[in-house]
Amino acid sequence: MAIILTVLGYVALLILGIIGVALALLSVAILRTEYNLRDVPTAKNKRAKELGPVYYLRIFWKSHFIASAPEIVKELLLNSKHTKPQEIYRGFQKLYGQRFMGHGLVSEVDHEKWFHRRAIMNPAFRRKYLMSLVDEFNAGSEALCQQLKEKADGKTEVLMLDELNKVTLDVIAKIAFSMDTNAVGDPSCPFPSAITTALRGMQRFHDKPWSTIDPWSSSMRRGTREAISLVRETGREQIQERIQARKRGDHVPNDLLNLILDIAKDLEGDNDFQMENMLDEFVTLFIAGQETTSNLLAFTFVQLGRYPEVAKRLQAEVDEVLGQKHTIQYEDLAKLEYMMRVLKETLRLYTPVGGTTRITAHPITYKGITIPAKANVTVMSVLMSRMEEYFDDPLLFNPDRFKPSEDGSLPRHLYAYFPFSMGQRSCIGQQFALIESRIILAKLLQRFTFRLDQSQSFGILDELTAKPMGRCRNYITLRV
């Protein structure tokens, strides 16, 4: 017994020694970080506005920089040597043990692999191809209008975010994958709730990393995995059917699913590896193609309810340009100049994704402050778009701030306004979203009058992307 106690004592001393050494090394690392960054403001108890354009947060021995200087934004986002950090996109790749977006266009951090896939996808998002999609955008918008007619009594509360989620889901499914999801017409369609559940799970993962092991979060984890599995298995069925059709020599649609299969030709590895990578792209496009547009439109309706003079002016433009025209043509969109400014202003105040992060490939110096190489730096579009340095009266909703200057001078918000990011890794679907948004918005304004519910919150709900808290509550009436 004495020998056992002696051995246990030595083991305990060894463990304490190891812990002591680890703490000492951690302290040295923290002190080294503090010394190397002694000229850089640190957040601690100060607010971001008091810290200036560059400051850092220390998480244990690691430092995370926050920058709101256009010069830094330009360097980080236009220079592809600064890459996305793996640790931030780990949750996108695999969530609660379930492969989610894997290594799709959003979450692939290896620049060379990403660049190759993006190059293959680019033709599907060019102007010529997008022009050919106008009929599908019109069809989806018309289906939504027909569905809303049943609720347009001026008394029924309509959660416009949910309605917009359905139509944008139907549109992306049809255009990208030739799928008929019928979310607008079928209340039992499982995809809208599955996407919401998956994104909420992702938000929980980012807010509370310990939720991966928290026993009280087991139900949430299970629901998240099931939601992701539904989307991925749906994608698997679509891909397998398309592969067989191509092998038979059948005529197949020239859609994004075909491009995903073309990417697979160049992937190395076995069939399972190729299938999982194809599913990554399917899930990324399926979810991102819905979220950006529906959130933008929902926030737009909130702002139109808050600013009746803007709504009146926008309505007048729609009536003048389109009248009762049933099918909106691509050429009509350029004439909706004020609408485009309304959407840009909405994106300024309600950026879909608050910011983006890069790992510095080399030191970046700004006004005497040096951000070292291999540092994580986040540039916050949601912060910069509300700063007085770049926008007059920044909290006022004023679409005319995006009116082109008469002298052709560059706007002072250059590199301070980037709702779809910028550079090579800017959102591939931004023009898709802006065309779809204008057609849906114009169709709705042609048919209906919207009255914002007085209980509608003006806050922002974070579910990985920003959406209106309260889900954009409106009462709708048919226009006479």
Secondary structure by P-SEA (a helix, b strand, c coil): caaaaaaaaaaaaaaaaaaaaaaaaaaaaaaaaaaaaccccccccccccccccccccccccbbbbbbccaaaaaaaacccccccccccccccccccccccccccccccccaaaaaaaaaaacccccaaaaaaaaaaaaaaaaaaaaaaccccccccccaaaaaaaaaaaaaaaaaacccccccccccccccaaaaaaaaaaaaaaaacccccccccaaaaaaaaaaaaaaaaaaaaaaaaaaaaaaaacccccccaaaaaaaaaaaccccaaaaaaaaaaaaaaaaaaaccaaaaaaaaaaaaaaacaaaaaaaaaaaaaaccccccccaaaaaaaaaaaaaaaaaaaacccccccccccccccccccccccccbbbbbbaaaaaaccccccccccccccccccccccccccccccccccccccccccaaaaaaaaaaaaaaaaaaccccccccccccbbbbcccccccccccbbbbbcc
